[in-house]
Amino acid sequence: MRLLVTGGAGYVGSVVAHQLLSAGHQVVVLDDLSSGYPEAVPDGADLVVGGMAEAARLFAERGPFDGVVHLAARSLIDDSVRHPERYWHGNTVQTLALLDAMREAGVPRIVVSSTAATYGQPSEIPISETSPTVPTNPYGDSKLAVDLMLAGYARAHGIAAISLRYFNVAGAVGRHGERHDPETHVIPLALRSSLGEGPDFFPVFGADYPTPDGTCVRDFVHVADIANAHLAALDRARSGEHRVYNLGNGKGFSVLEVLDAVAAVTGRPVPRRPADRRPGDPAVLVASGERARRELGWRPARPTLEEMISDAYRFHRDAR
């Protein structure tokens, strides 16, 4: 298949592009490089620098395309609270432009990077795709709006659409790893603290949650497994249908478990300091992966925390 990968110069996008190429697909990456890196684009992919307005031109000049994997998005929760307009424009409006370009060009399928933030405070654990969607921030709002948009376009225009709701992505594949600026994810931040490259102390936000060690519990999935779910979703997409799949391990790891695993991998402790809970942080976020297993044939192949952290550490060390 000839595929357009939006956001393919970013963390997850570059791994998705890499896996698609390895599977024999032709890949064009569309990325405005606002948070991506051209050197992250895998060899063999054609990089086009620009936003979603470029999609219509690409479809017209380089078509036909068999599908789109849409990973371009804004994803900082705190920033979305301060600047909601960036998220409605960057996530929802831009996706609308992409869908209109697809409809005009007859591109038949799309797989979209969605998020666990669409669920907000979970009413059940593990979280299934039928759990209530009540986002608690503009980022989650904007991504839920995209999912609703996809459902409407599938019904009305026959587009085959799948939303993949990530929980926490970790690890690295070769030269494709996390290099966010600013970095907000727990594993790379803990690695920096362990190696003396970050703050003197890693803040542990809350130690009195109703969990075994009192800290928040989160579901982590290796980025290679996340990428492979996109390939499975492209095969599963059906005309006129929108499906949603949670991508998780089905098993959570606490903040303290993550810090201890980082220390075991690096051989150096992670200095830590207790901090107040952050408003809106749920005690536990763990996904049910049953639908993805049943319908996509997908399950994590690298489920251990040590594998994810070891790969992240290798990427961090090599990138220094």
Buried (B, 14 or more C-beta within 10 A) or exposed (E): BBBBBBBBBBBBBBBBBBBBBEEEBBBBBBBBBEBBBEEBBBEEBBBBEEBBEBBBEBBEEBEEBBBBBBBBBBBBBEBBBEBBEBBBEBBBBBBBBBBBBBBEBEBBBBBBBBBBBBBBEBEEBBBBBEBEBBBBBBBBBBBBBBBBBBBEBBEEBBBBBBBBBBBBBBBBBBEBBBBBEEBBBBBBBBBBBBBEEBEEEBBBBBBEBEBEEBBBBBBBBBBBBBBBBBBBBBEBBEEEBBBBBBBBBBBBBBBBBBBBBBBBBBEBEBBBEEEEEEEEEBBBBBBBBBBBBEBBEBBBEBBBBEBBBBBBBBBBEEEE
